[in-house]
């Protein structure tokens, strides 16, 4: 597996192709394709997904949309931890224009730190990411990646070990005896920014690591978009956002194309195709 060490996660805020600012033209979508490894299987039957966002909301022109991942399902000795999202990418869409983005269900394990206890508005920094594969059910099936998180000289790192995670999941085990929850070490999921062809791995869901615990992490393919001012590497609680739409691929099965409209009345109708 290929690990990427980053001195910080203060990374380029990717905007989708500027053509998203043009009026909507049938047959001329704007798209960017994420790079990176693919999981062995997807619960929705595909590994390539497209979001088409129609900008019919006239409060701003253009409107900047922030895209976020829904928190994953996580099991641990203490149950589901409180998980925070981070801005995945931004996209500007003109009034009556269209913005398209294509992405893959490819994941990285993440570890990093925060300057204080995780909460909305707290920053994320100093990370390492490691590509992972989700488990596949069946006979024969394959196990999902298993990752060990260790701390040395106050710096967290992650290493791959023998894979044991279940279907559609990977796992992170945290080292006991070398750190305390008050040290504010983070673990979670990262993904490639799909709006740029350069390597830009972004932590999309993070939570506080407890020492000596095993976390089974099962990503959801549920993408939220919201208007507002967002800064990458800053924790966000999706449930606290007042103006959001979402493309929940897990809820619709094998469909991979989501067309969502931010309507002039503020609603977010979705069409699957």
C-alpha positions in Angstrom: 0.0 0.0 0.0 1.2 3.5 -0.7 1.3 5.9 2.2 1.4 9.7 1.9 2.8 11.8 4.7 1.7 15.4 4.9 3.2 18.0 7.1 -0.2 19.6 7.4 -3.6 19.3 5.8 -3.8 22.9 4.8 -4.4 22.0 1.2 -5.5 23.6 -2.0 -9.3 24.4 -1.9 -10.2 22.8 -5.2 -12.9 24.5 -7.3 -14.6 22.5 -10.0 -13.8 23.5 -13.6 -14.6 27.1 -14.2 -17.0 26.1 -17.0 -19.4 25.4 -14.2 -20.0 29.1 -14.2 -21.5 29.0 -17.7 -25.2 28.7 -18.4 -26.6 25.2 -18.5 -26.1 23.6 -21.9 -27.4 20.1 -22.6 -24.7 17.6 -23.6 -21.8 19.8 -22.3 -21.2 18.6 -18.8 -18.2 19.7 -16.7 -16.5 16.8 -15.0 -13.4 15.9 -13.1 -12.4 12.3 -12.3 -10.8 11.4 -9.0 -7.7 9.2 -9.0 -6.6 6.7 -6.5 -7.2 3.0 -5.6 -10.6 1.4 -5.9 -12.2 -0.7 -3.3 -13.0 -4.3 -4.3 -16.7 -3.8 -4.2 -19.4 -1.1 -3.6 -22.6 -1.7 -1.8 -24.4 0.2 -4.6 -23.0 -1.9 -7.4 -20.7 0.6 -9.0 -17.4 2.4 -8.3 -17.9 5.5 -10.4 -20.4 8.1 -9.5 -21.6 11.4 -11.0 -23.3 14.4 -9.4 -25.0 17.0 -11.5 -25.9 20.1 -9.6 -28.4 22.5 -11.2 -28.1 26.0 -9.8 -31.6 27.4 -9.9 -31.3 29.2 -6.6 -31.1 32.9 -7.3 -29.8 34.3 -4.0 -26.2 34.5 -5.2 -24.8 34.4 -8.7 -22.7 32.4 -8.9 -23.3 30.3 -5.8 -20.5 28.5 -4.1 -21.3 25.0 -2.8 -19.4 23.0 -0.3 -19.4 19.2 -0.7 -19.2 16.9 2.3 -19.3 13.2 3.0 -21.8 11.7 5.4 -20.2 10.3 8.5 -19.4 6.6 8.2 -20.8 3.8 10.3 -18.2 3.1 13.0 -18.3 0.3 15.6 -15.9 0.3 18.6 -15.9 -0.9 22.2 -17.7 2.4 23.1 -20.1 2.3 20.2 -20.3 4.9 17.4 -17.9 7.9 18.1 -18.9 11.4 17.5 -17.7 12.0 13.9 -17.1 15.3 12.2 -17.0 16.1 8.5 -14.4 18.3 6.7 -15.0 20.2 3.4 -14.2 17.8 0.6 -14.2 20.4 -2.2 -16.0 23.5 -3.4 -17.8 24.2 -6.7 -19.2 27.5 -8.1 -22.4 27.2 -10.1 -24.0 30.1 -12.0 -27.7 30.9 -11.8 -29.4 28.5 -14.2 -26.0 26.8 -14.7 -24.8 23.3 -14.1 -21.8 21.8 -12.3 -20.8 18.2 -12.7 -18.4 16.1 -10.7 -17.4 12.5 -11.1 -15.8 10.6 -8.3 -14.9 7.0 -7.3 -15.5 5.1 -4.0 -11.8 5.0 -3.2 -10.7 5.4 0.4 -7.7 6.2 2.6 -7.2 5.6 6.3 -6.3 8.9 8.0 -4.6 10.0 11.2 -3.9 13.5 12.4 -4.2 15.9 15.3 -6.3 18.8 16.4 -5.4 21.7 18.8 -8.3 21.0 21.1 -11.1 18.5 21.6 -13.0 17.7 18.3 -15.9 20.1 17.8 -17.3 22.2 14.9 -14.8 24.9 14.0 -11.7 23.0 15.3 -8.9 22.6 12.8 -7.3 19.4 11.6 -3.6 19.2 11.0 -0.4 17.1 10.7 -1.6 13.9 9.0 -0.7 10.6 7.4 -3.0 8.8 5.0 -2.8 5.2 3.7 -4.8 3.6 0.9 -7.3 0.9 2.0 -9.5 -1.7 0.5 -13.0 -2.4 1.7 -14.0 -6.0 2.5 -16.0 -8.0 0.0 -18.7 -10.5 1.0 -19.1 -13.8 -0.8 -17.4 -17.2 -1.3 -14.6 -16.6 -1.6 -14.7 -13.2 -0.1 -11.9 -10.9 0.8 -11.2 -9.1 4.1 -11.0 -5.3 4.3 -7.8 -3.6 5.2 -6.6 -3.5 8.8 -4.5 -0.5 10.0 -2.5 0.0 13.1 -2.2 3.6 14.5 0.8 4.2 16.7 2.3 7.3 18.3 6.1 8.1 18.5 7.5 11.3 19.9 4.0 12.8 19.9 3.4 12.1 16.2 0.8 9.7 15.0 1.3 7.3 12.1 -0.5 4.4 10.5 0.7 1.0 9.1 -1.0 -1.8 7.3 -1.2 -5.2 9.0 -2.9 -8.5 8.1 -6.4 -7.7 6.7 -9.3 -8.8 8.9 -12.1 -6.3 8.4 -15.6 -7.3 7.3 -17.6 -6.6 4.1 -17.6 -2.9 3.0 -15.4 -1.9 5.9 -11.8 -1.4 7.0 -10.5 -1.2 10.5 -8.1 0.9 12.5 -6.5 -0.3 15.8 -5.0 2.3 18.1 -1.9 1.6 20.1 -2.4 1.3 23.9 -0.2 3.0 26.5 1.4 5.6 24.3 -1.1 8.4 24.2 -4.1 9.7 26.0 -7.5 10.9 24.6 -6.6 14.4 25.8 -3.8 14.4 23.3 -6.5 14.9 20.6 -5.2 12.4 18.1 -7.7 11.9 15.2 -8.4 9.0 12.9 -10.9 8.5 10.1 -11.4 8.5 6.3 -9.7 10.5 3.6 -10.5 10.8 -0.2 -9.0 12.3 -3.3 -10.4 15.7 -4.2 -12.3 14.9 -7.5 -12.0 18.4 -8.9 -8.2 18.2 -9.5 -5.9 15.8 -11.4 -3.1 16.3 -8.9 -2.8 14.2 -5.8 -4.9 16.0 -3.1 -6.0 13.6 -0.4 -8.6 15.3 2.0 -9.7 14.0 5.4 -13.5 13.8 4.9 -14.6 12.2 8.2 -12.7 12.3 11.5 -13.1 11.4 15.1 -11.1 11.3 18.4 -8.9 8.2 18.8 -9.0 6.3 22.1 -5.9 4.2 22.9 -6.1 0.4 22.7 -9.3 0.3 20.7 -10.3 -1.2 17.4 -12.6 0.8 15.1 -14.4 -0.9 12.2 -15.2 1.9 9.7 -17.8 1.4 7.0 -18.0 4.3 4.6 -21.3 5.6 3.2 -21.7 6.9 -0.3 -23.9 9.8 0.7 -22.7 13.2 -0.5 -24.0 16.5 1.0 -23.8 19.9 -0.6 -24.5 23.2 1.1 -24.2 26.9 0.6 -22.2 29.0 2.9 -18.6 29.9 3.8 -16.5 26.9 4.5 -12.8 26.4 5.2 -11.0 23.2 4.5 -9.4 21.5 7.5 -12.1 22.7 9.8 -14.5 20.3 11.4 -18.2 20.6 10.5 -21.3 18.9 11.9 -23.5 18.1 8.9 -26.6 18.0 11.1 -26.1 21.7 12.0 -26.1 23.0 8.4 -29.4 24.7 7.6 -29.3 24.6 3.8 -28.2 21.2 2.5 -29.1 18.7 -0.2 -27.8 15.2 -0.5 -27.2 12.4 -3.0 -27.6 9.2 -1.0 -26.3 6.5 -3.3 -26.7 3.8 -0.6 -30.4 4.4 -0.4 -31.1 3.8 -4.1 -29.1 0.7 -4.9 -27.2 0.4 -8.2 -27.9 3.8 -9.6 -24.7 5.9 -10.0 -25.9 9.2 -11.4 -27.5 11.8 -9.2 -29.0 15.0 -10.6 -29.9 17.4 -7.8 -31.3 20.9 -8.2 -31.0 23.7 -5.8 -34.4 25.2 -6.6 -35.5 28.8 -6.4 -37.7 28.0 -3.4 -34.7 26.6 -1.5 -35.6 22.9 -1.9 -33.2 20.2 -3.2 -35.2 17.8 -5.5 -33.2 14.8 -6.7 -33.5 12.7 -9.9 -31.6 9.4 -10.3 -30.7 8.1 -13.7 
